[in-house]
Amino acid sequence: MAEERNRYQRKKIFLTVMHVLFLVVTAAGISAMYLNSDYGKGISWVYDEVYEDSPQFSTRLEQDIEKIFSYVGYRDVFETDGKLDMERTIVGISDGPGLSEELTLDQLVRYAKTRGYYLDENFTVQGVPTSMDDDDDEITVDWQSYNPNFMDRELEENRMTREDLALDVLDHLGDYYSIYYNYIENKTNMHFRIAYHSDDGKDQIYTNAPELSVEEMKASGRYLYIPGNTIRMESNLADVPVNVAPYLEMWNPFGNNKYYLIVSVDTSYPNDDTYARQAAQYNSARDNFIVGMAGVVVGMVGCLATILLLMMMSGHTFAGSEDIRLYPSDETFTEVGLAMWVICVFACLYLGKLVGNRLISLFFKEDQWGYWIKLMRILVIYAGSMICFFGMIRRYKARTLWSNSLTKRVIDHTQDYRNRAAFAFGMGIGFAMVLFLNCMMIWSMFSMFLIEEKTIKQKMIFYAIAVFFALFNLLIFHLMFSKALQMDQLDGAIRSISQGNTSLQMNLERLNGKERIMGEHINNISIGLDAALQEKVKSERLKADLITNVSHDIKTPLTSIINYVDLLKREHIQDPKIQGYLEVLEQKSQRLKTLTEDLVEASKASSGNLKLEIADIDLVELVQQTGGEFAEKFERRHLEVVSHLPKEPLLIRADGRRMWRILENLYNNAFKYAMERSRIYVDVFQQNGRAVFTIKNVSESPLNISPDELTERFVRGDVSRTTEGSGLGLSIAKSLTQLQGGEFDIVIDGDLFKAVVSFPVKWTTIEDCLDKLDEPGTELGTADEVYKEMIETEDSGGNIPKSGTDNWTQ
């Protein structure tokens, strides 16, 4: 075990070292890219641009063209027959009336030497001047020819000392030497030719490549060709210098358009000059940039991979262990750990400012100090962040990140107060806080954005606020979404309970706060409802069993009584008094038999314990038969039946025996409770795809009772119970209707009693279906799709297959 722990610890150390190495590679790659001379151009220049298309090349060429034209001026001033002429007169001076003097180049150079000035190897004026008597004596320069920047040599009078004049001439002479040395005497990759032709055949040509033709110069690489007889330039340069054409016209000695300029750069760079050195530096910078990019990619991938591996291993003492090792700093409060991290980072940054900045100034160039100071700060913050990050990882694995935080303790201590607070109040406070923080962050970002030149600190603060703003609002959205999910869970539970699932128990693990308390209440309600329902079901079952058992026990002696009454009546007893007793005995025994049968049927109907034999039934015919059965009975109470029945059949799917019992109970109810010598209205019609039967009458007794109560067991409209009846007829009718998929309703309007029974209509032919569809008020809704299917499946005889209509209900 100890060896395994040591091996695991060595793996951690190895990954840490590798992470540091990858971090160094990343920093080196970023430095190689950032300190590159082409930093700021993105990465497209690496594969899209060559040195000849770069700004460095264009700037160099433009400077060289200016020097070429300077050489054109200097050659006419300092040379005679193509050689430097020190005896040429180049300036005229005067030192008062009649004291004029013309000075040669040699005189001015020797005077500069006497004052201690000379030209170094770069043709720059150097030296320590010596004092002379005429140091402060000023002279007037009447004219000068050594400055090629002026076409008119007759300048205005200009007063200066002889020393200043000598230095001015020496500066121009140095420029001449530098141009001649770099572009004429030594080999260079830049070739030029400026040719002016007079109208009388004279030529004035300035070139450093007399052996090359114009076409050869064009073919050597990049070139610029400007003829004088057209406005069009010919060039393959990325950027054409803008000052060439004016210079050509400025130095034109013949005043015509018979001239041209050709400047080319041999891009094979056979000679060691500025172009060759810049091209080498450019290619080296490109290679360094590519290496830097590769280093950044490799370093970042390596850093990410090692971080992920260290995250998985952090806190564990060996592979597969469940125990998490916490350091003393990990056992403090989470907020204290974060505060310690902030303090340590700021302390290290302050120490780096005191010591690191001075060390950087010792090892790096001044123009790079800013970058290295920034890199040092970033590395310090990164190192501190990694230490804090892995501390948080260990806390998370040990499940102490939240449990051992001051925030949780504050929340726990204020839980009771928050639970007692109203939901709307809590939402209002939360919204106000979120709105305030968002306004503060937006205002801060807007203020930072308005700063035109931001420092690195201001940029970091701006981006930090922007990231925090996004994360904060994502957190708020997550919390709102979580609350919405919890509310949906509560809503689903309440809906499920309302639909009859009283045994539902919510999973409270994903609920918190008030939602968890509501979930507990819902679970308690569900438990109470389920217990009450179970108790009710048990009670109903006991009632049903009691009714069945009692009815069965009564049925045997009752049958004997009825049989013996029948036997006594067969004896033809002549005594009227005894015959009266037998009549009463027979009536009461039959009533008791009917009551017993009603009790059993009501029990079976309410519990659904009935076997139905569903078949096609013509409701119109069934109502006619029922009316015929009760016609004689209604006449005894002088009740007139007014029927409105359709002529065509109206088929429904139902159990014929049970439908007869429904109608029998309704007709019996009308017979018993209708006002004597009144009318009973019976209607059968089709409406909205349903066959509807209604029966209505005026009650003889006041109906001081609701329709729902009338369908309960043992409830009668005749409260005084002066009429015969068990109070089960309507209850049985309603239960049997609902068992067969129908609807049963009772309407009471004063003393008017109305019962409505409806069943879905069964249509048997396409013609019948079309007739029904044409009837006003017929609405099928989603049955349209069924109708289309019926048309598609119609057989040759016009009948609809049974499978297409068995389940067709509105």
VOGU-3710 file (C-alpha; in Angstrom, 3 decimals, decimal comma):
1> maeernryqr> 0,000/0,000/0,000  2,804/2,441/0,889  4,610/1,646/-2,359  1,426/2,245/-4,322  0,922/5,599/-2,613  4,521/6,605/-3,385  4,068/5,596/-7,016  0,853/7,593/-7,220  2,545/10,600/-5,624  5,395/10,387/-8,148
11> kkifltvmhv> 2,848/10,443/-10,958  1,381/13,631/-9,535  4,828/15,226/-9,299  5,644/14,144/-12,849  2,391/15,619/-14,192  3,002/18,838/-12,260  6,508/19,160/-13,733  5,145/18,431/-17,207  2,465/21,057/-16,721  5,116/23,613/-15,771
21> lflvvtaagi> 7,169/22,653/-18,842  4,131/22,967/-21,110  3,388/26,316/-19,490  6,937/27,457/-20,252  6,535/26,266/-23,852  3,276/28,212/-24,131  4,864/31,361/-22,676  7,881/30,967/-24,987  5,590/30,543/-27,994  3,554/33,616/-27,057
31> samylnsdyg> 6,785/35,582/-26,531  8,132/34,490/-29,912  4,923/35,721/-31,547  4,473/38,875/-29,472  8,083/40,093/-29,735  8,141/39,410/-33,463  8,652/42,441/-35,660  5,441/41,544/-37,512  3,301/41,267/-34,381  -0,141/42,738/-34,910
41> kgiswvydev> -0,617/41,448/-38,465  -2,394/38,275/-37,404  -1,312/34,931/-38,798  -2,322/35,389/-42,438  1,037/36,992/-43,295  2,773/33,714/-42,450  1,363/31,955/-45,506  0,043/34,863/-47,632  2,913/37,359/-47,569  6,569/37,322/-48,645
51> yedspqfstr> 9,267/39,854/-47,835  8,822/41,616/-51,183  5,163/42,336/-50,267  5,932/43,512/-46,761  5,889/47,105/-45,494  9,602/46,768/-44,652  10,466/46,162/-48,295  8,263/49,020/-49,511  9,728/51,446/-46,969  13,294/50,424/-47,814
61> leqdiekifs> 12,723/50,814/-51,542  11,067/54,213/-51,109  14,031/55,426/-49,030  16,483/54,092/-51,598  14,681/55,840/-54,456  14,950/59,114/-52,534  18,696/58,459/-52,143  18,964/57,704/-55,866  17,576/61,126/-56,689  19,841/62,656/-54,046
71> yvgyrdvfet> 22,745/61,003/-55,881  21,511/62,582/-59,127  21,869/66,003/-57,507  25,138/65,220/-55,710  26,796/63,882/-58,876  26,305/67,133/-60,727  27,689/69,061/-57,729  30,617/66,933/-56,536  31,754/65,078/-59,675  33,577/65,997/-62,831
81> dgkldmerti> 33,687/63,398/-65,588  32,274/60,800/-63,248  34,831/61,333/-60,446  34,777/63,296/-57,213  36,267/66,749/-57,864  37,537/68,389/-54,682  38,465/71,583/-56,529  34,916/72,378/-57,618  33,512/75,642/-56,359  30,346/74,893/-54,426
91> vgisdgpgls> 29,551/78,010/-52,401  29,886/81,791/-52,552  30,196/83,877/-49,369  30,646/87,515/-48,416  31,878/89,150/-45,254  30,956/92,753/-45,890  30,987/95,181/-48,798  33,510/94,095/-51,411  34,607/91,068/-49,381  33,210/88,203/-51,489
101> eeltldqlvr> 34,785/84,804/-51,813  34,060/81,530/-53,596  35,022/78,371/-51,726  35,856/74,987/-53,188  34,959/71,637/-51,698  38,576/71,075/-50,717  38,778/74,372/-48,834  35,684/73,617/-46,786  36,794/70,051/-46,026  40,235/71,193/-44,876
111> yaktrgyyld> 38,651/73,896/-42,723  36,433/71,245/-41,100  39,529/69,156/-40,421  41,232/72,078/-38,734  38,223/72,357/-36,456  38,501/68,654/-35,558  35,674/67,160/-37,649  35,846/64,030/-39,783  33,633/61,336/-41,419  33,566/57,903/-39,765
121> enftvqgvpt> 33,148/54,507/-41,453  29,397/55,152/-41,817  30,088/58,578/-43,412  28,640/60,418/-40,414  30,205/63,653/-39,153  32,140/63,033/-35,950  34,737/64,902/-33,887  35,305/67,305/-31,033  35,562/70,887/-32,308  38,512/73,035/-31,291
131> smdddddeit> 38,204/76,729/-30,439  39,317/79,357/-32,947  39,261/83,120/-33,066  36,530/83,331/-35,667  34,135/80,981/-33,874  31,448/83,597/-33,566  32,090/85,523/-36,807  29,154/85,191/-39,136  29,327/85,278/-42,922  26,660/85,591/-45,594
141> vdwqsynpnf> 26,076/82,662/-47,940  25,366/84,222/-51,307  24,799/80,980/-53,177  25,479/77,258/-52,849  25,279/74,231/-55,134  25,914/71,334/-52,783  22,318/70,873/-51,578  20,471/68,761/-54,184  17,120/69,454/-52,581  17,045/72,921/-54,190
151> mdreleenrm> 16,852/73,368/-57,922  17,596/77,114/-57,710  21,144/77,632/-56,549  20,623/81,375/-56,120  19,260/81,232/-52,577  18,319/84,132/-50,409  21,045/85,475/-48,175  21,647/83,281/-45,162  24,052/84,191/-42,390  25,994/81,529/-40,498
161> tredlaldvl> 29,499/80,929/-39,149  32,203/79,278/-41,216  32,028/76,302/-38,861  28,316/75,847/-39,507  28,872/76,120/-43,245  31,674/73,571/-43,157  29,541/71,152/-41,119  26,630/71,603/-43,535  28,857/70,822/-46,521  30,407/67,913/-44,664
171> dhlgdyysiy> 26,917/66,441/-43,952  26,032/66,531/-47,652  29,389/65,118/-48,622  28,793/62,268/-46,173  25,437/61,580/-47,815  27,161/61,511/-51,191  29,854/59,114/-49,974  27,232/56,851/-48,348  25,081/56,659/-51,487  28,082/56,189/-53,771
181> ynyienktnm> 29,613/53,544/-51,541  26,427/51,529/-51,000  24,810/51,804/-54,424  27,555/52,586/-56,960  30,888/51,316/-55,776  29,769/48,138/-53,973  27,539/45,428/-55,352  23,926/45,687/-54,375  20,698/43,858/-55,132  18,957/47,097/-56,010
191> hfriayhsdd> 19,653/48,287/-59,571  18,514/51,559/-61,053  18,756/53,583/-64,217  17,519/57,128/-64,783  17,906/58,244/-68,388  17,194/61,727/-69,758  17,434/62,329/-73,551  17,565/65,800/-75,094  15,972/66,755/-78,367  19,426/67,207/-79,969
201> gkdqiytnap> 20,638/63,720/-79,055  22,418/64,351/-75,755  21,985/61,731/-73,006  22,304/62,059/-69,275  22,184/58,646/-67,589  22,440/57,748/-63,916  22,818/54,045/-63,160  24,625/51,472/-61,060  24,070/48,648/-63,564  25,136/49,827/-67,021
211> elsveemkas> 25,559/46,252/-68,187  21,891/45,335/-67,613  19,123/46,099/-70,069  15,701/47,263/-69,024  14,195/43,812/-69,707  16,928/42,094/-67,722  16,271/44,386/-64,791  12,543/43,629/-64,978  13,214/39,904/-65,045  15,471/40,005/-61,969
221> grylyipgnt> 12,588/40,302/-59,489  10,546/43,263/-58,275  10,711/46,382/-60,397  9,251/49,818/-61,092  9,383/51,235/-64,623  8,181/54,790/-65,325  8,398/56,128/-68,892  8,134/59,867/-69,490  5,843/59,681/-72,525  2,854/58,162/-70,667
231> irmesnladv> 1,056/58,565/-67,354  1,007/54,800/-66,835  3,524/53,058/-64,579  4,633/49,466/-64,993  5,378/47,644/-61,757  4,968/44,379/-59,845  5,442/46,041/-56,448  2,861/45,593/-53,694  3,050/49,318/-52,904  4,331/51,806/-55,510
241> pvnvapylem> 6,246/54,773/-54,008  4,319/57,992/-54,485  7,285/60,372/-54,792  8,986/58,930/-57,887  7,197/60,791/-60,665  7,641/64,240/-59,044  11,363/63,569/-58,568  11,722/62,545/-62,221  10,193/65,789/-63,396  12,129/67,837/-60,825
251> wnpfgnnkyy> 15,544/66,598/-62,018  14,717/66,642/-65,743  17,463/68,836/-67,279  15,922/68,955/-70,791  12,323/69,806/-70,049  10,790/67,158/-72,320  9,212/63,738/-71,923  12,116/61,726/-73,319  13,131/60,006/-70,133  12,483/56,882/-68,100
261> livsvdtsyp> 13,288/55,348/-64,758  13,765/51,683/-63,989  14,388/50,459/-60,436  14,604/46,735/-59,709  15,524/44,488/-56,826  17,052/41,120/-57,539  14,892/38,887/-55,292  17,433/36,051/-55,422  19,597/38,380/-53,291  23,041/37,355/-54,602
271> nddtyarqaa> 24,735/40,291/-52,855  24,997/41,018/-49,148  23,203/44,305/-48,700  20,321/45,776/-46,725  17,726/43,937/-48,822  19,404/40,568/-48,327  19,737/41,148/-44,591  16,126/42,317/-44,228  14,868/39,339/-46,257  16,828/36,992/-44,013
281> qynsardnfi> 15,445/38,716/-40,911  11,917/38,556/-42,343  12,155/34,830/-43,072  13,696/34,253/-39,654  10,816/36,197/-38,056  8,332/34,082/-40,016  10,028/30,874/-38,861  10,050/32,132/-35,285  6,371/33,026/-35,562  5,508/29,563/-36,869
291> vgmagvvvgm> 7,574/27,941/-34,137  5,837/30,212/-31,627  2,382/29,174/-32,907  3,351/25,512/-32,714  4,679/26,086/-29,204  1,431/27,768/-28,145  -0,690/24,935/-29,548  1,470/22,164/-28,084  1,844/23,984/-24,787  -1,863/24,702/-24,377
301> vgclatilll> -2,856/21,144/-25,312  -0,265/19,800/-22,895  -1,391/22,176/-20,151  -5,019/21,195/-20,655  -4,219/17,463/-20,688  -2,077/17,635/-17,552  -4,699/19,760/-15,775  -7,401/17,205/-16,564  -5,232/14,336/-15,313  -4,292/16,245/-12,175
311> mmmsghtfag> -7,974/17,080/-11,597  -8,824/13,378/-11,636  -5,925/12,524/-9,327  -6,219/15,502/-7,001  -7,072/14,550/-3,423  -6,644/10,798/-3,935  -3,805/8,990/-2,220  -3,771/6,088/-4,690  -5,662/4,978/-7,771  -9,277/4,005/-7,109
321> sedirlypsd> -9,331/5,298/-3,542  -12,524/6,921/-2,280  -10,860/8,791/0,584  -9,947/12,399/-0,167  -6,925/13,917/1,466  -7,428/17,530/2,513  -4,577/19,858/3,395  -4,905/22,228/6,362  -5,762/25,104/4,011  -8,609/22,994/2,572
331> etftevglam> -10,243/22,602/5,969  -10,926/26,312/6,364  -14,142/27,920/5,212  -14,424/28,089/1,427  -14,653/31,875/1,437  -11,579/32,058/3,695  -9,669/29,917/1,197  -10,637/32,262/-1,625  -9,652/35,297/0,440  -6,262/33,698/1,223
341> wvicvfacly> -5,752/33,114/-2,503  -6,497/36,760/-3,316  -4,153/37,992/-0,564  -1,323/35,692/-1,696  -1,693/36,710/-5,342  -1,607/40,409/-4,499  1,394/39,858/-2,223  3,264/38,041/-5,002  2,362/40,784/-7,484  3,676/43,405/-5,081
351> lgklvgnrli> 6,880/41,412/-4,538  7,252/41,037/-8,298  6,891/44,788/-8,676  9,697/45,346/-6,172  12,093/42,619/-7,327  10,893/41,188/-10,650  10,761/44,521/-12,474  14,389/45,228/-11,586  15,517/41,785/-12,700  13,665/42,217/-15,993
361> slffkedqwg> 15,440/45,528/-16,595  18,765/43,693/-16,214  18,122/40,904/-18,718  15,871/42,382/-21,412  15,851/45,376/-23,738  14,006/48,474/-22,622  11,377/48,294/-25,360  10,479/44,783/-24,123  10,168/45,590/-20,426  6,409/46,186/-20,609
371> ywiklmrilv> 5,771/42,771/-22,164  7,923/40,829/-19,704  6,339/42,638/-16,742  2,869/41,726/-18,028  3,946/38,111/-18,584  5,350/37,914/-15,064  2,064/39,177/-13,591  0,012/36,745/-15,667  2,181/33,802/-14,582  1,895/34,843/-10,929
381> iyagsmicff> -1,899/35,073/-11,197  -2,022/31,759/-13,086  0,093/29,948/-10,506  -2,004/31,290/-7,651  -5,214/30,428/-9,502  -4,080/26,836/-10,104  -3,277/26,369/-6,417  -6,703/27,761/-5,467  -8,435/25,757/-8,228  -7,054/22,408/-7,091
391> gmirrykart> -7,923/23,301/-3,512  -11,532/23,824/-4,636  -11,374/20,494/-6,551  -10,322/18,656/-3,391  -13,104/20,357/-1,432  -15,621/19,378/-4,117  -14,548/15,747/-4,083  -14,697/15,699/-0,285  -18,159/17,332/-0,480  -17,039/20,256/1,663
401> lwsnsltkrv> -17,024/22,973/-1,011  -20,582/23,982/-0,138  -21,104/22,307/3,196  -18,034/24,011/4,701  -18,815/27,505/3,428  -19,890/30,564/5,321  -22,563/31,217/2,700  -24,258/27,905/3,477  -24,180/28,617/7,177  -25,757/32,019/6,636
411> idhtqdyrnr> -28,411/30,471/4,392  -29,103/27,715/6,908  -29,455/30,202/9,741  -31,824/32,368/7,709  -33,821/29,426/6,331  -36,674/29,885/8,783  -36,910/33,606/8,003  -36,915/32,943/4,257  -39,508/30,199/4,563  -41,777/32,489/6,535
421> aafafgmgig> -41,396/35,290/3,988  -44,060/35,550/1,308  -43,131/34,196/-2,103  -43,915/37,496/-3,835  -41,785/39,410/-1,309  -38,833/37,067/-1,888  -39,173/37,380/-5,659  -39,325/41,164/-5,382  -36,187/41,346/-3,235  -34,346/38,929/-5,569
431> famvlflncm> -35,350/40,869/-8,673  -34,261/44,166/-7,112  -30,838/42,725/-6,229  -30,324/41,228/-9,707  -31,410/44,479/-11,358  -29,062/46,511/-9,152  -26,047/44,275/-9,867  -26,754/44,217/-13,606  -27,060/48,002/-13,715  -23,781/48,366/-11,809
441> miwsmfsmfl> -21,938/45,985/-14,151  -23,393/47,571/-17,306  -22,473/51,030/-16,028  -18,931/49,839/-15,218  -18,447/48,246/-18,651  -19,851/51,324/-20,389  -17,533/53,600/-18,417  -14,521/51,421/-19,270  -15,589/51,272/-22,917  -15,605/55,082/-23,197
451> ieektikqkm> -11,914/55,221/-22,261  -10,091/55,617/-25,572  -6,601/54,488/-24,554  -7,006/51,702/-22,041  -4,150/50,337/-19,972  -3,681/46,602/-19,604  -5,240/46,761/-16,133  -8,306/48,555/-17,467  -8,668/46,005/-20,269  -8,379/43,127/-17,818
461> ifyaiavffa> -10,961/44,758/-15,524  -13,304/45,340/-18,492  -13,061/41,736/-19,667  -13,356/40,442/-16,094  -16,563/42,460/-15,577  -17,912/41,247/-18,934  -17,196/37,604/-18,067  -18,677/38,017/-14,594  -21,744/39,717/-16,101  -22,297/36,791/-18,476
471> lfnllifhlm> -21,680/34,155/-15,781  -23,881/35,974/-13,274  -26,814/36,156/-15,666  -26,289/32,529/-16,677  -26,426/31,631/-12,981  -29,636/33,640/-12,539  -31,118/31,896/-15,590  -30,079/28,534/-14,155  -31,726/29,340/-10,825  -34,907/30,576/-12,544
481> fskalqmdql> -34,939/27,519/-14,793  -34,451/25,242/-11,768  -37,327/26,982/-9,979  -39,468/26,593/-13,102  -38,636/22,884/-13,238  -39,568/22,547/-9,580  -42,850/24,378/-10,170  -43,528/22,097/-13,165  -42,835/19,102/-10,937  -45,265/20,415/-8,332
491> dgairsisqg> -47,853/21,196/-11,020  -47,499/17,709/-12,477  -47,953/16,147/-9,054  -51,086/18,201/-8,334  -52,477/17,393/-11,788  -51,798/13,692/-11,290  -53,554/13,719/-7,910  -56,498/15,633/-9,408  -56,788/12,911/-12,057  -57,132/10,243/-9,402
501> ntslqmnler> -53,551/9,117/-8,669  -53,866/9,472/-4,928  -50,929/7,122/-4,271  -48,437/9,589/-5,837  -45,361/10,413/-3,777  -43,055/13,160/-5,072  -39,266/12,789/-5,188  -38,094/15,688/-3,004  -34,367/15,391/-3,781  -34,503/18,026/-6,547
511> lngkerimge> -36,653/20,439/-4,561  -35,420/23,124/-2,196  -36,727/26,063/-0,251  -40,447/26,728/-0,376  -40,851/24,246/-3,217  -39,578/21,434/-0,983  -42,022/22,416/1,747  -44,838/22,461/-0,829  -43,713/19,041/-2,040  -43,885/17,698/1,506
521> hinnisigld> -47,403/19,136/1,874  -48,463/17,524/-1,419  -47,084/14,174/-0,286  -49,007/14,483/2,990  -52,190/15,381/1,077  -51,632/12,389/-1,215  -51,177/10,077/1,759  -54,342/11,417/3,394  -56,385/11,167/0,167  -55,133/7,684/-0,534
531> aalqekvkse> -55,976/6,565/2,985  -59,448/8,141/2,739  -60,014/6,574/-0,677  -58,891/3,187/0,517  -61,195/3,531/3,477  -64,070/4,516/1,207  -63,387/1,632/-1,188  -63,256/-0,703/1,764  -66,521/0,728/3,076  -68,197/0,413/-0,322
541> rlkadlitnv> -66,979/-3,130/-0,651  -68,354/-3,954/2,794  -71,676/-2,347/1,853  -71,807/-4,314/-1,394  -70,924/-7,512/0,372  -73,471/-6,795/3,101  -76,210/-6,043/0,561  -75,371/-9,159/-1,454  -75,248/-11,388/1,590  -78,391/-9,953/3,182
551> shdiktplts> -80,252/-10,113/-0,122  -79,164/-13,694/-0,595  -80,180/-14,594/2,940  -83,585/-12,898/2,485  -84,151/-14,410/-0,928  -84,587/-18,041/0,331  -87,285/-17,413/2,990  -88,900/-14,812/0,726  -89,227/-17,388/-2,046  -90,853/-19,778/0,423
561> iinyvdllkr> -93,322/-17,085/1,526  -94,258/-16,298/-2,083  -94,676/-19,984/-2,890  -96,851/-20,656/0,185  -98,990/-17,600/-0,601  -99,479/-18,975/-4,084  -100,408/-22,415/-2,624  -102,913/-20,809/-0,274  -104,552/-18,939/-3,134  -104,938/-22,235/-5,008
571> ehiqdpkiqg> -107,014/-23,606/-2,148  -109,814/-21,264/-3,239  -110,544/-19,984/0,206  -113,952/-18,341/0,210  -113,533/-16,175/3,259  -113,167/-12,555/1,949  -111,256/-11,498/4,977  -108,635/-14,229/4,472  -108,483/-13,424/0,748  -107,711/-9,822/1,658
581> ylevleqksq> -104,922/-10,923/3,925  -103,465/-13,085/1,129  -103,603/-10,135/-1,319  -101,706/-7,902/1,105  -99,234/-10,667/1,835  -98,635/-11,249/-1,885  -98,158/-7,527/-2,627  -95,706/-6,997/0,204  -93,704/-10,128/-0,608  -93,462/-9,104/-4,277
591> rlktltedlv> -92,362/-5,624/-3,246  -89,758/-7,122/-0,948  -88,538/-9,327/-3,810  -88,269/-6,321/-6,116  -86,399/-4,364/-3,458  -83,980/-7,261/-2,944  -83,316/-7,533/-6,684  -82,825/-3,745/-6,936  -80,322/-3,789/-4,108  -78,282/-6,522/-5,769
601> easkassgnl> -78,389/-4,841/-9,175  -77,540/-1,421/-7,737  -74,561/-2,913/-5,959  -73,337/-4,629/-9,104  -73,915/-1,573/-11,280  -72,067/0,833/-8,974  -69,102/-1,532/-8,654  -69,016/-2,346/-12,394  -69,352/-6,042/-11,632  -71,733/-6,687/-14,558
611> kleiadidlv> -71,207/-8,632/-17,740  -72,441/-6,610/-20,731  -73,538/-8,095/-24,025  -73,036/-5,205/-26,441  -75,055/-5,332/-29,642  -76,710/-3,029/-32,187  -79,954/-1,628/-30,744  -82,549/0,568/-32,413  -83,278/3,113/-29,712  -86,489/4,272/-31,415
621> elvqqtggef> -87,920/0,754/-31,468  -86,878/0,125/-27,864  -88,642/3,318/-26,692  -91,770/2,351/-28,621  -91,813/-1,090/-26,983  -91,309/0,421/-23,526  -94,118/2,871/-24,116  -96,393/0,051/-25,134  -95,556/-1,902/-22,000  -96,437/1,067/-19,771
631> aekferrhle> -99,471/2,340/-21,698  -101,989/0,443/-19,548  -100,136/1,326/-16,398  -100,159/5,061/-17,243  -103,892/4,931/-17,959  -104,574/3,886/-14,357  -103,278/7,324/-13,245  -104,716/9,119/-16,259  -101,236/10,027/-17,563  -100,969/10,936/-21,237
641> vvshlpkepl> -97,685/10,106/-23,021  -96,691/12,576/-25,752  -93,943/10,988/-27,900  -91,789/12,602/-30,589  -89,871/9,798/-32,269  -87,979/9,846/-35,587  -89,294/7,660/-38,402  -85,882/6,190/-39,297  -83,973/3,799/-37,029  -81,414/5,253/-34,639
651> liradgrrmw> -78,847/2,584/-33,854  -76,605/2,546/-30,799  -74,162/0,002/-29,361  -75,454/-1,163/-25,969  -76,677/-4,129/-23,914  -80,390/-4,622/-24,753  -81,320/-6,047/-21,332  -79,606/-3,179/-19,480  -81,103/-0,558/-21,810  -84,557/-1,990/-21,127
661> rilenlynna> -83,878/-1,687/-17,392  -82,805/1,970/-17,822  -85,992/2,865/-19,704  -88,135/0,778/-17,335  -86,764/2,634/-14,317  -87,365/6,038/-15,957  -90,919/5,127/-17,004  -91,618/3,702/-13,514  -90,266/6,896/-11,999  -92,655/8,940/-14,154
671> fkyamersri> -95,554/6,644/-13,272  -94,920/6,945/-9,540  -94,117/10,651/-9,190  -95,822/12,436/-12,118  -98,833/14,597/-11,314  -102,030/12,650/-11,967  -103,937/13,644/-15,114  -100,825/15,338/-16,574  -98,709/14,685/-19,630  -95,403/12,816/-19,928
681> yvdvfqqngr> -93,189/13,934/-22,832  -90,878/11,399/-24,465  -88,433/12,547/-27,195  -85,794/10,690/-29,213  -83,504/12,602/-31,600  -79,964/12,716/-32,941  -77,654/15,602/-31,991  -73,914/16,064/-32,463  -73,419/12,439/-33,399  -75,316/11,120/-30,382
691> avftiknvse> -78,697/9,440/-29,946  -80,581/11,320/-27,217  -83,586/10,082/-25,209  -85,454/12,484/-22,923  -88,448/11,995/-20,640  -90,015/14,830/-18,677  -92,995/15,278/-16,443  -94,406/17,582/-13,771  -93,840/16,180/-10,301  -96,814/15,713/-8,044
701> splnispdel> -94,689/16,561/-4,988  -92,373/19,614/-4,712  -88,843/18,846/-5,931  -86,831/20,501/-3,163  -83,744/18,477/-4,014  -80,751/18,753/-6,353  -80,344/16,527/-9,448  -77,188/14,957/-8,025  -78,980/13,919/-4,852  -81,774/12,266/-6,853
711> terfvrgdvs> -79,286/9,801/-8,386  -77,972/8,696/-5,025  -79,156/5,450/-3,495  -82,309/5,356/-1,377  -83,146/8,990/-2,247  -86,725/9,657/-3,370  -88,411/12,764/-4,708  -91,386/11,932/-2,443  -89,886/12,899/0,881  -93,006/11,683/2,741
721> rttegsglgl> -92,564/8,247/1,070  -96,298/7,818/0,510  -95,629/6,126/-2,824  -94,088/2,785/-3,454  -90,421/2,763/-4,402  -86,961/1,882/-3,126  -85,099/5,040/-4,118  -82,755/2,947/-6,301  -84,300/3,364/-9,766  -82,477/6,501/-10,912
731> siaksltqlq> -79,221/5,404/-9,291  -79,388/2,070/-11,173  -80,279/3,824/-14,433  -77,334/6,214/-14,167  -74,829/3,460/-13,292  -76,025/1,211/-16,146  -75,854/4,126/-18,617  -72,305/5,007/-17,664  -71,213/1,348/-17,748  -72,292/1,184/-21,411
741> ggefdividg> -70,450/4,389/-22,386  -73,449/6,672/-22,303  -74,313/9,871/-20,476  -77,106/10,304/-17,900  -78,280/13,722/-16,750  -81,201/15,043/-14,711  -82,575/18,558/-15,057  -84,962/20,074/-12,480  -86,752/23,332/-13,197  -89,213/24,012/-10,381
751> dlfkavvsfp> -91,483/20,943/-10,385  -90,479/19,952/-13,900  -88,419/16,767/-13,920  -86,374/15,866/-16,997  -84,081/12,873/-17,531  -81,636/12,810/-20,493  -79,905/9,636/-21,697  -77,526/9,754/-24,697  -75,328/7,269/-26,541  -73,010/7,586/-29,566
761> vkwttiedcl> -74,834/6,897/-32,831  -73,729/3,933/-34,913  -73,979/4,667/-38,662  -74,011/1,582/-40,844  -73,826/2,901/-44,428  -72,129/5,724/-46,283  -75,528/7,078/-47,343  -76,719/7,097/-43,733  -73,525/8,815/-42,644  -73,909/11,491/-45,340
771> dkldepgtel> -77,543/12,070/-44,317  -76,509/12,590/-40,728  -73,724/14,958/-41,746  -76,244/17,099/-43,626  -78,375/17,560/-40,534  -78,048/21,014/-38,879  -75,984/21,086/-35,678  -74,026/17,929/-36,480  -70,346/18,392/-35,459  -67,803/15,616/-35,808
781> gtadevykem> -64,570/17,267/-34,800  -61,784/14,714/-34,988  -64,232/12,136/-36,364  -63,557/13,622/-39,820  -60,473/11,460/-40,057  -62,531/8,384/-39,145  -65,058/9,307/-41,794  -62,306/9,477/-44,430  -61,038/6,082/-43,334  -64,601/4,707/-43,598
791> ietedsggni> -64,871/5,932/-47,199  -61,520/4,378/-48,077  -62,482/1,021/-46,523  -66,082/0,885/-47,889  -66,940/-2,529/-49,372  -68,693/-3,043/-52,680  -72,138/-3,262/-51,059  -71,924/0,188/-49,527  -71,588/-1,258/-45,979  -68,932/-0,128/-43,585
801> pksgtdnwtq> -66,871/-2,976/-42,066  -67,624/-3,616/-38,430  -64,038/-2,871/-37,430  -64,481/0,651/-38,753  -67,453/1,506/-36,535  -67,122/-0,430/-33,300  -65,090/2,307/-31,662  -66,450/5,301/-33,530  -67,623/7,605/-30,827  -67,827/11,347/-30,665
//
